[in-house]
Amino acid sequence: MRVLGSIVLHRGPPQTIRTDNGSEFISKAMDKWAYARGVELNFSRPGRPTDNVAVESFNGRPRQECLNEHWFLSLDDARAKIEA
């Protein structure tokens, strides 16, 4: 909520937030925050990743190009390999 609040201060509230049904997005606090600001929460249908193709594509690319190719020993090791 703090991050969203900060973004809204700088950019104004969005009309809609498109999200999946993860616990961080279906909470009463999130619902109350959105309602108070007139923001519609638009949930994707469970089991339908095609409802949000852009995000699924974005998430798949790092997985294919990085996570499936490297074994990370620590956070510092991951940073070094990703930045290379």
PDB file of N, CA, C and O in Angstrom:
ATOM      1  N   MET A   1       0.814  -1.176   0.000  1.00  0.00           N
ATOM      2  CA  MET A   1       0.000   0.000   0.000  1.00  0.00           C
ATOM      3  C   MET A   1       0.872   1.260   0.000  1.00  0.00           C
ATOM      4  O   MET A   1       0.522   2.266  -0.616  1.00  0.00           O
ATOM      5  N   ARG A   2       2.018   1.191   0.703  1.00  0.00           N
ATOM      6  CA  ARG A   2       2.908   2.357   0.735  1.00  0.00           C
ATOM      7  C   ARG A   2       3.445   2.670  -0.658  1.00  0.00           C
ATOM      8  O   ARG A   2       3.493   3.832  -1.062  1.00  0.00           O
ATOM      9  N   VAL A   3       3.843   1.649  -1.382  1.00  0.00           N
ATOM     10  CA  VAL A   3       4.391   1.869  -2.726  1.00  0.00           C
ATOM     11  C   VAL A   3       3.316   2.427  -3.653  1.00  0.00           C
ATOM     12  O   VAL A   3       3.562   3.387  -4.384  1.00  0.00           O
ATOM     13  N   LEU A   4       2.146   1.839  -3.625  1.00  0.00           N
ATOM     14  CA  LEU A   4       1.057   2.356  -4.459  1.00  0.00           C
ATOM     15  C   LEU A   4       0.716   3.791  -4.080  1.00  0.00           C
ATOM     16  O   LEU A   4       0.491   4.627  -4.954  1.00  0.00           O
ATOM     17  N   GLY A   5       0.676   4.079  -2.790  1.00  0.00           N
ATOM     18  CA  GLY A   5       0.399   5.433  -2.340  1.00  0.00           C
ATOM     19  C   GLY A   5       1.425   6.428  -2.845  1.00  0.00           C
ATOM     20  O   GLY A   5       1.073   7.539  -3.240  1.00  0.00           O
ATOM     21  N   SER A   6       2.687   6.039  -2.837  1.00  0.00           N
ATOM     22  CA  SER A   6       3.758   6.902  -3.331  1.00  0.00           C
ATOM     23  C   SER A   6       3.611   7.154  -4.827  1.00  0.00           C
ATOM     24  O   SER A   6       3.789   8.278  -5.296  1.00  0.00           O
ATOM     25  N   ILE A   7       3.287   6.110  -5.567  1.00  0.00           N
ATOM     26  CA  ILE A   7       3.101   6.256  -7.017  1.00  0.00           C
ATOM     27  C   ILE A   7       1.926   7.185  -7.309  1.00  0.00           C
ATOM     28  O   ILE A   7       2.010   8.042  -8.189  1.00  0.00           O
ATOM     29  N   VAL A   8       0.839   7.014  -6.572  1.00  0.00           N
ATOM     30  CA  VAL A   8      -0.349   7.852  -6.775  1.00  0.00           C
ATOM     31  C   VAL A   8      -0.031   9.317  -6.483  1.00  0.00           C
ATOM     32  O   VAL A   8      -0.540  10.205  -7.167  1.00  0.00           O
ATOM     33  N   LEU A   9       0.802   9.582  -5.477  1.00  0.00           N
ATOM     34  CA  LEU A   9       1.179  10.966  -5.180  1.00  0.00           C
ATOM     35  C   LEU A   9       1.901  11.622  -6.344  1.00  0.00           C
ATOM     36  O   LEU A   9       1.707  12.809  -6.609  1.00  0.00           O
ATOM     37  N   HIS A  10       2.728  10.862  -7.036  1.00  0.00           N
ATOM     38  CA  HIS A  10       3.523  11.413  -8.135  1.00  0.00           C
ATOM     39  C   HIS A  10       2.802  11.375  -9.481  1.00  0.00           C
ATOM     40  O   HIS A  10       2.983  12.270 -10.307  1.00  0.00           O
ATOM     41  N   ARG A  11       1.990  10.350  -9.706  1.00  0.00           N
ATOM     42  CA  ARG A  11       1.397  10.164 -11.034  1.00  0.00           C
ATOM     43  C   ARG A  11      -0.117  10.237 -11.061  1.00  0.00           C
ATOM     44  O   ARG A  11      -0.720  10.271 -12.134  1.00  0.00           O
ATOM     45  N   GLY A  12      -0.732  10.262  -9.898  1.00  0.00           N
ATOM     46  CA  GLY A  12      -2.188  10.224  -9.829  1.00  0.00           C
ATOM     47  C   GLY A  12      -2.667   8.780  -9.847  1.00  0.00           C
ATOM     48  O   GLY A  12      -1.920   7.881 -10.234  1.00  0.00           O
ATOM     49  N   PRO A  13      -3.904   8.554  -9.432  1.00  0.00           N
ATOM     50  CA  PRO A  13      -4.397   7.178  -9.361  1.00  0.00           C
ATOM     51  C   PRO A  13      -4.728   6.618 -10.748  1.00  0.00           C
ATOM     52  O   PRO A  13      -5.193   7.352 -11.620  1.00  0.00           O
ATOM     53  N   PRO A  14      -4.490   5.339 -10.947  1.00  0.00           N
ATOM     54  CA  PRO A  14      -4.891   4.723 -12.210  1.00  0.00           C
ATOM     55  C   PRO A  14      -6.394   4.490 -12.211  1.00  0.00           C
ATOM     56  O   PRO A  14      -7.021   4.494 -11.152  1.00  0.00           O
ATOM     57  N   GLN A  15      -6.972   4.289 -13.374  1.00  0.00           N
ATOM     58  CA  GLN A  15      -8.387   3.940 -13.442  1.00  0.00           C
ATOM     59  C   GLN A  15      -8.594   2.490 -13.016  1.00  0.00           C
ATOM     60  O   GLN A  15      -9.564   2.161 -12.333  1.00  0.00           O
ATOM     61  N   THR A  16      -7.656   1.624 -13.435  1.00  0.00           N
ATOM     62  CA  THR A  16      -7.775   0.192 -13.189  1.00  0.00           C
ATOM     63  C   THR A  16      -6.414  -0.386 -12.849  1.00  0.00           C
ATOM     64  O   THR A  16      -5.396   0.051 -13.384  1.00  0.00           O
ATOM     65  N   ILE A  17      -6.398  -1.371 -11.959  1.00  0.00           N
ATOM     66  CA  ILE A  17      -5.205  -2.171 -11.715  1.00  0.00           C
ATOM     67  C   ILE A  17      -5.545  -3.600 -12.125  1.00  0.00           C
ATOM     68  O   ILE A  17      -6.437  -4.223 -11.549  1.00  0.00           O
ATOM     69  N   ARG A  18      -4.837  -4.108 -13.111  1.00  0.00           N
ATOM     70  CA  ARG A  18      -5.035  -5.476 -13.596  1.00  0.00           C
ATOM     71  C   ARG A  18      -4.129  -6.388 -12.789  1.00  0.00           C
ATOM     72  O   ARG A  18      -2.927  -6.139 -12.697  1.00  0.00           O
ATOM     73  N   THR A  19      -4.678  -7.427 -12.209  1.00  0.00           N
ATOM     74  CA  THR A  19      -3.895  -8.274 -11.320  1.00  0.00           C
ATOM     75  C   THR A  19      -4.375  -9.717 -11.358  1.00  0.00           C
ATOM     76  O   THR A  19      -5.460 -10.019 -11.854  1.00  0.00           O
ATOM     77  N   ASP A  20      -3.544 -10.593 -10.824  1.00  0.00           N
ATOM     78  CA  ASP A  20      -3.972 -11.979 -10.673  1.00  0.00           C
ATOM     79  C   ASP A  20      -4.686 -12.118  -9.329  1.00  0.00           C
ATOM     80  O   ASP A  20      -4.977 -11.117  -8.675  1.00  0.00           O
ATOM     81  N   ASN A  21      -4.962 -13.322  -8.928  1.00  0.00           N
ATOM     82  CA  ASN A  21      -5.707 -13.561  -7.692  1.00  0.00           C
ATOM     83  C   ASN A  21      -4.796 -13.925  -6.524  1.00  0.00           C
ATOM     84  O   ASN A  21      -5.206 -14.638  -5.608  1.00  0.00           O
ATOM     85  N   GLY A  22      -3.560 -13.433  -6.561  1.00  0.00           N
ATOM     86  CA  GLY A  22      -2.630 -13.699  -5.474  1.00  0.00           C
ATOM     87  C   GLY A  22      -3.086 -13.058  -4.178  1.00  0.00           C
ATOM     88  O   GLY A  22      -3.823 -12.073  -4.182  1.00  0.00           O
ATOM     89  N   SER A  23      -2.643 -13.624  -3.076  1.00  0.00           N
ATOM     90  CA  SER A  23      -3.094 -13.159  -1.757  1.00  0.00           C
ATOM     91  C   SER A  23      -2.791 -11.688  -1.514  1.00  0.00           C
ATOM     92  O   SER A  23      -3.516 -11.020  -0.777  1.00  0.00           O
ATOM     93  N   GLU A  24      -1.716 -11.172  -2.133  1.00  0.00           N
ATOM     94  CA  GLU A  24      -1.380  -9.765  -1.930  1.00  0.00           C
ATOM     95  C   GLU A  24      -2.373  -8.822  -2.612  1.00  0.00           C
ATOM     96  O   GLU A  24      -2.421  -7.636  -2.287  1.00  0.00           O
ATOM     97  N   PHE A  25      -3.167  -9.340  -3.557  1.00  0.00           N
ATOM     98  CA  PHE A  25      -4.096  -8.493  -4.289  1.00  0.00           C
ATOM     99  C   PHE A  25      -5.560  -8.709  -3.908  1.00  0.00           C
ATOM    100  O   PHE A  25      -6.412  -7.898  -4.270  1.00  0.00           O
ATOM    101  N   ILE A  26      -5.862  -9.776  -3.193  1.00  0.00           N
ATOM    102  CA  ILE A  26      -7.260 -10.025  -2.839  1.00  0.00           C
ATOM    103  C   ILE A  26      -7.558  -9.671  -1.379  1.00  0.00           C
ATOM    104  O   ILE A  26      -8.612 -10.025  -0.851  1.00  0.00           O
ATOM    105  N   SER A  27      -6.636  -8.981  -0.743  1.00  0.00           N
ATOM    106  CA  SER A  27      -6.825  -8.635   0.661  1.00  0.00           C
ATOM    107  C   SER A  27      -7.861  -7.522   0.814  1.00  0.00           C
ATOM    108  O   SER A  27      -8.121  -6.757  -0.115  1.00  0.00           O
ATOM    109  N   LYS A  28      -8.433  -7.458   1.991  1.00  0.00           N
ATOM    110  CA  LYS A  28      -9.395  -6.390   2.296  1.00  0.00           C
ATOM    111  C   LYS A  28      -8.711  -5.029   2.269  1.00  0.00           C
ATOM    112  O   LYS A  28      -9.320  -4.035   1.872  1.00  0.00           O
ATOM    113  N   ALA A  29      -7.438  -4.979   2.691  1.00  0.00           N
ATOM    114  CA  ALA A  29      -6.708  -3.713   2.699  1.00  0.00           C
ATOM    115  C   ALA A  29      -6.544  -3.175   1.282  1.00  0.00           C
ATOM    116  O   ALA A  29      -6.713  -1.979   1.046  1.00  0.00           O
ATOM    117  N   MET A  30      -6.216  -4.054   0.343  1.00  0.00           N
ATOM    118  CA  MET A  30      -6.073  -3.629  -1.051  1.00  0.00           C
ATOM    119  C   MET A  30      -7.412  -3.165  -1.608  1.00  0.00           C
ATOM    120  O   MET A  30      -7.483  -2.148  -2.297  1.00  0.00           O
ATOM    121  N   ASP A  31      -8.463  -3.902  -1.312  1.00  0.00           N
ATOM    122  CA  ASP A  31      -9.794  -3.547  -1.784  1.00  0.00           C
ATOM    123  C   ASP A  31     -10.219  -2.186  -1.225  1.00  0.00           C
ATOM    124  O   ASP A  31     -10.763  -1.354  -1.951  1.00  0.00           O
ATOM    125  N   LYS A  32      -9.969  -1.969   0.054  1.00  0.00           N
ATOM    126  CA  LYS A  32     -10.320  -0.702   0.693  1.00  0.00           C
ATOM    127  C   LYS A  32      -9.512   0.451   0.098  1.00  0.00           C
ATOM    128  O   LYS A  32     -10.058   1.523  -0.160  1.00  0.00           O
ATOM    129  N   TRP A  33      -8.210   0.233  -0.119  1.00  0.00           N
ATOM    130  CA  TRP A  33      -7.351   1.250  -0.702  1.00  0.00           C
ATOM    131  C   TRP A  33      -7.865   1.651  -2.087  1.00  0.00           C
ATOM    132  O   TRP A  33      -7.990   2.838  -2.389  1.00  0.00           O
ATOM    133  N   ALA A  34      -8.159   0.663  -2.916  1.00  0.00           N
ATOM    134  CA  ALA A  34      -8.632   0.932  -4.281  1.00  0.00           C
ATOM    135  C   ALA A  34      -9.982   1.648  -4.262  1.00  0.00           C
ATOM    136  O   ALA A  34     -10.184   2.613  -5.000  1.00  0.00           O
ATOM    137  N   TYR A  35     -10.897   1.184  -3.428  1.00  0.00           N
ATOM    138  CA  TYR A  35     -12.226   1.789  -3.344  1.00  0.00           C
ATOM    139  C   TYR A  35     -12.140   3.259  -2.939  1.00  0.00           C
ATOM    140  O   TYR A  35     -12.821   4.106  -3.517  1.00  0.00           O
ATOM    141  N   ALA A  36     -11.309   3.559  -1.952  1.00  0.00           N
ATOM    142  CA  ALA A  36     -11.173   4.927  -1.455  1.00  0.00           C
ATOM    143  C   ALA A  36     -10.630   5.878  -2.516  1.00  0.00           C
ATOM    144  O   ALA A  36     -10.830   7.090  -2.428  1.00  0.00           O
ATOM    145  N   ARG A  37      -9.945   5.332  -3.516  1.00  0.00           N
ATOM    146  CA  ARG A  37      -9.344   6.166  -4.556  1.00  0.00           C
ATOM    147  C   ARG A  37     -10.060   6.042  -5.902  1.00  0.00           C
ATOM    148  O   ARG A  37      -9.633   6.630  -6.896  1.00  0.00           O
ATOM    149  N   GLY A  38     -11.138   5.283  -5.924  1.00  0.00           N
ATOM    150  CA  GLY A  38     -11.891   5.108  -7.163  1.00  0.00           C
ATOM    151  C   GLY A  38     -11.173   4.277  -8.204  1.00  0.00           C
ATOM    152  O   GLY A  38     -11.384   4.449  -9.404  1.00  0.00           O
ATOM    153  N   VAL A  39     -10.312   3.362  -7.733  1.00  0.00           N
ATOM    154  CA  VAL A  39      -9.537   2.505  -8.631  1.00  0.00           C
ATOM    155  C   VAL A  39     -10.229   1.145  -8.737  1.00  0.00           C
ATOM    156  O   VAL A  39     -10.530   0.516  -7.723  1.00  0.00           O
ATOM    157  N   GLU A  40     -10.476   0.700  -9.960  1.00  0.00           N
ATOM    158  CA  GLU A  40     -11.090  -0.610 -10.177  1.00  0.00           C
ATOM    159  C   GLU A  40     -10.019  -1.692 -10.135  1.00  0.00           C
ATOM    160  O   GLU A  40      -8.980  -1.558 -10.783  1.00  0.00           O
ATOM    161  N   LEU A  41     -10.254  -2.748  -9.392  1.00  0.00           N
ATOM    162  CA  LEU A  41      -9.374  -3.921  -9.390  1.00  0.00           C
ATOM    163  C   LEU A  41      -9.940  -4.913 -10.396  1.00  0.00           C
ATOM    164  O   LEU A  41     -11.065  -5.387 -10.244  1.00  0.00           O
ATOM    165  N   ASN A  42      -9.165  -5.219 -11.411  1.00  0.00           N
ATOM    166  CA  ASN A  42      -9.600  -6.100 -12.483  1.00  0.00           C
ATOM    167  C   ASN A  42      -8.799  -7.396 -12.377  1.00  0.00           C
ATOM    168  O   ASN A  42      -7.632  -7.447 -12.765  1.00  0.00           O
ATOM    169  N   PHE A  43      -9.426  -8.427 -11.854  1.00  0.00           N
ATOM    170  CA  PHE A  43      -8.735  -9.696 -11.607  1.00  0.00           C
ATOM    171  C   PHE A  43      -8.772 -10.593 -12.833  1.00  0.00           C
ATOM    172  O   PHE A  43      -9.793 -10.693 -13.513  1.00  0.00           O
ATOM    173  N   SER A  44      -7.638 -11.249 -13.109  1.00  0.00           N
ATOM    174  CA  SER A  44      -7.629 -12.248 -14.170  1.00  0.00           C
ATOM    175  C   SER A  44      -8.364 -13.483 -13.677  1.00  0.00           C
ATOM    176  O   SER A  44      -8.477 -13.718 -12.474  1.00  0.00           O
ATOM    177  N   ARG A  45      -8.851 -14.249 -14.602  1.00  0.00           N
ATOM    178  CA  ARG A  45      -9.570 -15.466 -14.240  1.00  0.00           C
ATOM    179  C   ARG A  45      -8.575 -16.529 -13.770  1.00  0.00           C
ATOM    180  O   ARG A  45      -7.531 -16.709 -14.397  1.00  0.00           O
ATOM    181  N   PRO A  46      -8.876 -17.224 -12.691  1.00  0.00           N
ATOM    182  CA  PRO A  46      -7.955 -18.263 -12.200  1.00  0.00           C
ATOM    183  C   PRO A  46      -7.636 -19.281 -13.291  1.00  0.00           C
ATOM    184  O   PRO A  46      -8.525 -19.762 -13.993  1.00  0.00           O
ATOM    185  N   GLY A  47      -6.351 -19.596 -13.416  1.00  0.00           N
ATOM    186  CA  GLY A  47      -5.927 -20.586 -14.400  1.00  0.00           C
ATOM    187  C   GLY A  47      -5.903 -20.068 -15.824  1.00  0.00           C
ATOM    188  O   GLY A  47      -5.793 -20.856 -16.764  1.00  0.00           O
ATOM    189  N   ARG A  48      -6.003 -18.760 -16.003  1.00  0.00           N
ATOM    190  CA  ARG A  48      -6.021 -18.168 -17.346  1.00  0.00           C
ATOM    191  C   ARG A  48      -4.877 -17.159 -17.499  1.00  0.00           C
ATOM    192  O   ARG A  48      -5.125 -15.953 -17.496  1.00  0.00           O
ATOM    193  N   PRO A  49      -3.635 -17.625 -17.632  1.00  0.00           N
ATOM    194  CA  PRO A  49      -2.523 -16.685 -17.779  1.00  0.00           C
ATOM    195  C   PRO A  49      -2.633 -15.856 -19.049  1.00  0.00           C
ATOM    196  O   PRO A  49      -2.008 -14.800 -19.148  1.00  0.00           O
ATOM    197  N   THR A  50      -3.410 -16.308 -20.016  1.00  0.00           N
ATOM    198  CA  THR A  50      -3.566 -15.538 -21.248  1.00  0.00           C
ATOM    199  C   THR A  50      -4.349 -14.252 -21.027  1.00  0.00           C
ATOM    200  O   THR A  50      -4.380 -13.397 -21.912  1.00  0.00           O
ATOM    201  N   ASP A  51      -4.982 -14.093 -19.865  1.00  0.00           N
ATOM    202  CA  ASP A  51      -5.665 -12.839 -19.559  1.00  0.00           C
ATOM    203  C   ASP A  51      -4.676 -11.688 -19.436  1.00  0.00           C
ATOM    204  O   ASP A  51      -5.058 -10.527 -19.579  1.00  0.00           O
ATOM    205  N   ASN A  52      -3.430 -11.990 -19.176  1.00  0.00           N
ATOM    206  CA  ASN A  52      -2.412 -10.954 -19.016  1.00  0.00           C
ATOM    207  C   ASN A  52      -1.157 -11.377 -19.777  1.00  0.00           C
ATOM    208  O   ASN A  52      -0.116 -11.657 -19.182  1.00  0.00           O
ATOM    209  N   VAL A  53      -1.275 -11.417 -21.081  1.00  0.00           N
ATOM    210  CA  VAL A  53      -0.225 -11.942 -21.946  1.00  0.00           C
ATOM    211  C   VAL A  53       1.084 -11.170 -21.812  1.00  0.00           C
ATOM    212  O   VAL A  53       2.157 -11.773 -21.806  1.00  0.00           O
ATOM    213  N   ALA A  54       1.008  -9.856 -21.705  1.00  0.00           N
ATOM    214  CA  ALA A  54       2.234  -9.053 -21.629  1.00  0.00           C
ATOM    215  C   ALA A  54       3.066  -9.427 -20.404  1.00  0.00           C
ATOM    216  O   ALA A  54       4.284  -9.569 -20.505  1.00  0.00           O
ATOM    217  N   VAL A  55       2.427  -9.585 -19.262  1.00  0.00           N
ATOM    218  CA  VAL A  55       3.155  -9.933 -18.043  1.00  0.00           C
ATOM    219  C   VAL A  55       3.691 -11.360 -18.125  1.00  0.00           C
ATOM    220  O   VAL A  55       4.831 -11.616 -17.738  1.00  0.00           O
ATOM    221  N   GLU A  56       2.885 -12.281 -18.622  1.00  0.00           N
ATOM    222  CA  GLU A  56       3.341 -13.659 -18.747  1.00  0.00           C
ATOM    223  C   GLU A  56       4.541 -13.753 -19.687  1.00  0.00           C
ATOM    224  O   GLU A  56       5.480 -14.507 -19.432  1.00  0.00           O
ATOM    225  N   SER A  57       4.505 -12.988 -20.767  1.00  0.00           N
ATOM    226  CA  SER A  57       5.628 -12.967 -21.704  1.00  0.00           C
ATOM    227  C   SER A  57       6.865 -12.384 -21.047  1.00  0.00           C
ATOM    228  O   SER A  57       7.965 -12.917 -21.189  1.00  0.00           O
ATOM    229  N   PHE A  58       6.679 -11.277 -20.322  1.00  0.00           N
ATOM    230  CA  PHE A  58       7.796 -10.639 -19.632  1.00  0.00           C
ATOM    231  C   PHE A  58       8.406 -11.584 -18.605  1.00  0.00           C
ATOM    232  O   PHE A  58       9.629 -11.700 -18.525  1.00  0.00           O
ATOM    233  N   ASN A  59       7.578 -12.256 -17.822  1.00  0.00           N
ATOM    234  CA  ASN A  59       8.074 -13.178 -16.799  1.00  0.00           C
ATOM    235  C   ASN A  59       8.773 -14.376 -17.413  1.00  0.00           C
ATOM    236  O   ASN A  59       9.742 -14.881 -16.845  1.00  0.00           O
ATOM    237  N   GLY A  60       8.304 -14.839 -18.555  1.00  0.00           N
ATOM    238  CA  GLY A  60       8.901 -16.012 -19.199  1.00  0.00           C
ATOM    239  C   GLY A  60      10.275 -15.744 -19.763  1.00  0.00           C
ATOM    240  O   GLY A  60      11.136 -16.623 -19.740  1.00  0.00           O
ATOM    241  N   ARG A  61      10.494 -14.551 -20.267  1.00  0.00           N
ATOM    242  CA  ARG A  61      11.765 -14.220 -20.913  1.00  0.00           C
ATOM    243  C   ARG A  61      12.948 -14.306 -19.947  1.00  0.00           C
ATOM    244  O   ARG A  61      13.931 -14.973 -20.269  1.00  0.00           O
ATOM    245  N   PRO A  62      12.898 -13.661 -18.779  1.00  0.00           N
ATOM    246  CA  PRO A  62      14.038 -13.805 -17.850  1.00  0.00           C
ATOM    247  C   PRO A  62      14.240 -15.244 -17.395  1.00  0.00           C
ATOM    248  O   PRO A  62      15.368 -15.685 -17.174  1.00  0.00           O
ATOM    249  N   ARG A  63      13.144 -15.964 -17.258  1.00  0.00           N
ATOM    250  CA  ARG A  63      13.252 -17.358 -16.852  1.00  0.00           C
ATOM    251  C   ARG A  63      14.026 -18.155 -17.901  1.00  0.00           C
ATOM    252  O   ARG A  63      14.926 -18.925 -17.566  1.00  0.00           O
ATOM    253  N   GLN A  64      13.671 -17.965 -19.169  1.00  0.00           N
ATOM    254  CA  GLN A  64      14.334 -18.703 -20.244  1.00  0.00           C
ATOM    255  C   GLN A  64      15.772 -18.251 -20.444  1.00  0.00           C
ATOM    256  O   GLN A  64      16.672 -19.074 -20.610  1.00  0.00           O
ATOM    257  N   GLU A  65      15.983 -16.940 -20.428  1.00  0.00           N
ATOM    258  CA  GLU A  65      17.294 -16.393 -20.761  1.00  0.00           C
ATOM    259  C   GLU A  65      18.289 -16.398 -19.599  1.00  0.00           C
ATOM    260  O   GLU A  65      19.496 -16.314 -19.822  1.00  0.00           O
ATOM    261  N   CYS A  66      17.800 -16.494 -18.381  1.00  0.00           N
ATOM    262  CA  CYS A  66      18.716 -16.373 -17.245  1.00  0.00           C
ATOM    263  C   CYS A  66      18.552 -17.496 -16.229  1.00  0.00           C
ATOM    264  O   CYS A  66      19.501 -18.227 -15.943  1.00  0.00           O
ATOM    265  N   LEU A  67      17.355 -17.629 -15.689  1.00  0.00           N
ATOM    266  CA  LEU A  67      17.177 -18.563 -14.578  1.00  0.00           C
ATOM    267  C   LEU A  67      17.390 -20.015 -14.983  1.00  0.00           C
ATOM    268  O   LEU A  67      17.890 -20.806 -14.183  1.00  0.00           O
ATOM    269  N   ASN A  68      17.025 -20.379 -16.200  1.00  0.00           N
ATOM    270  CA  ASN A  68      17.230 -21.755 -16.646  1.00  0.00           C
ATOM    271  C   ASN A  68      18.672 -22.016 -17.071  1.00  0.00           C
ATOM    272  O   ASN A  68      19.067 -23.169 -17.244  1.00  0.00           O
ATOM    273  N   GLU A  69      19.459 -20.958 -17.238  1.00  0.00           N
ATOM    274  CA  GLU A  69      20.830 -21.083 -17.741  1.00  0.00           C
ATOM    275  C   GLU A  69      21.898 -21.046 -16.663  1.00  0.00           C
ATOM    276  O   GLU A  69      23.027 -21.477 -16.900  1.00  0.00           O
ATOM    277  N   HIS A  70      21.563 -20.538 -15.480  1.00  0.00           N
ATOM    278  CA  HIS A  70      22.572 -20.326 -14.445  1.00  0.00           C
ATOM    279  C   HIS A  70      22.159 -20.946 -13.119  1.00  0.00           C
ATOM    280  O   HIS A  70      20.977 -21.108 -12.815  1.00  0.00           O
ATOM    281  N   TRP A  71      23.175 -21.284 -12.348  1.00  0.00           N
ATOM    282  CA  TRP A  71      22.994 -21.759 -10.983  1.00  0.00           C
ATOM    283  C   TRP A  71      23.570 -20.662 -10.087  1.00  0.00           C
ATOM    284  O   TRP A  71      24.752 -20.334 -10.191  1.00  0.00           O
ATOM    285  N   PHE A  72      22.747 -20.099  -9.212  1.00  0.00           N
ATOM    286  CA  PHE A  72      23.186 -18.995  -8.373  1.00  0.00           C
ATOM    287  C   PHE A  72      23.562 -19.505  -6.988  1.00  0.00           C
ATOM    288  O   PHE A  72      22.798 -20.231  -6.351  1.00  0.00           O
ATOM    289  N   LEU A  73      24.739 -19.120  -6.536  1.00  0.00           N
ATOM    290  CA  LEU A  73      25.232 -19.560  -5.233  1.00  0.00           C
ATOM    291  C   LEU A  73      24.859 -18.598  -4.115  1.00  0.00           C
ATOM    292  O   LEU A  73      24.814 -18.980  -2.945  1.00  0.00           O
ATOM    293  N   SER A  74      24.594 -17.349  -4.479  1.00  0.00           N
ATOM    294  CA  SER A  74      24.217 -16.333  -3.493  1.00  0.00           C
ATOM    295  C   SER A  74      23.559 -15.177  -4.243  1.00  0.00           C
ATOM    296  O   SER A  74      23.528 -15.158  -5.473  1.00  0.00           O
ATOM    297  N   LEU A  75      23.040 -14.228  -3.496  1.00  0.00           N
ATOM    298  CA  LEU A  75      22.447 -13.052  -4.115  1.00  0.00           C
ATOM    299  C   LEU A  75      23.511 -12.244  -4.868  1.00  0.00           C
ATOM    300  O   LEU A  75      23.252 -11.742  -5.962  1.00  0.00           O
ATOM    301  N   ASP A  76      24.690 -12.121  -4.287  1.00  0.00           N
ATOM    302  CA  ASP A  76      25.779 -11.405  -4.964  1.00  0.00           C
ATOM    303  C   ASP A  76      26.184 -12.116  -6.252  1.00  0.00           C
ATOM    304  O   ASP A  76      26.450 -11.465  -7.263  1.00  0.00           O
ATOM    305  N   ASP A  77      26.233 -13.449  -6.222  1.00  0.00           N
ATOM    306  CA  ASP A  77      26.549 -14.228  -7.412  1.00  0.00           C
ATOM    307  C   ASP A  77      25.487 -14.017  -8.491  1.00  0.00           C
ATOM    308  O   ASP A  77      25.814 -13.886  -9.670  1.00  0.00           O
ATOM    309  N   ALA A  78      24.227 -13.985  -8.089  1.00  0.00           N
ATOM    310  CA  ALA A  78      23.136 -13.755  -9.038  1.00  0.00           C
ATOM    311  C   ALA A  78      23.263 -12.371  -9.668  1.00  0.00           C
ATOM    312  O   ALA A  78      23.120 -12.227 -10.882  1.00  0.00           O
ATOM    313  N   ARG A  79      23.530 -11.357  -8.852  1.00  0.00           N
ATOM    314  CA  ARG A  79      23.683 -10.000  -9.383  1.00  0.00           C
ATOM    315  C   ARG A  79      24.811  -9.922 -10.401  1.00  0.00           C
ATOM    316  O   ARG A  79      24.655  -9.316 -11.462  1.00  0.00           O
ATOM    317  N   ALA A  80      25.947 -10.533 -10.080  1.00  0.00           N
ATOM    318  CA  ALA A  80      27.101 -10.510 -10.986  1.00  0.00           C
ATOM    319  C   ALA A  80      26.778 -11.193 -12.308  1.00  0.00           C
ATOM    320  O   ALA A  80      27.129 -10.684 -13.372  1.00  0.00           O
ATOM    321  N   LYS A  81      26.114 -12.338 -12.250  1.00  0.00           N
ATOM    322  CA  LYS A  81      25.794 -13.058 -13.487  1.00  0.00           C
ATOM    323  C   LYS A  81      24.729 -12.342 -14.303  1.00  0.00           C
ATOM    324  O   LYS A  81      24.798 -12.329 -15.532  1.00  0.00           O
ATOM    325  N   ILE A  82      23.758 -11.752 -13.646  1.00  0.00           N
ATOM    326  CA  ILE A  82      22.699 -11.058 -14.373  1.00  0.00           C
ATOM    327  C   ILE A  82      23.232  -9.784 -15.021  1.00  0.00           C
ATOM    328  O   ILE A  82      22.835  -9.445 -16.136  1.00  0.00           O
ATOM    329  N   GLU A  83      24.126  -9.074 -14.334  1.00  0.00           N
ATOM    330  CA  GLU A  83      24.671  -7.831 -14.878  1.00  0.00           C
ATOM    331  C   GLU A  83      25.687  -8.074 -15.995  1.00  0.00           C
ATOM    332  O   GLU A  83      25.973  -7.166 -16.775  1.00  0.00           O
ATOM    333  N   ALA A  84      26.224  -9.272 -16.081  1.00  0.00           N
ATOM    334  CA  ALA A  84      27.246  -9.596 -17.105  1.00  0.00           C
ATOM    335  C   ALA A  84      26.651  -9.680 -18.489  1.00  0.00           C
ATOM    336  O   ALA A  84      27.369  -9.942 -19.455  1.00  0.00           O
TER     337      ALA A  84
END
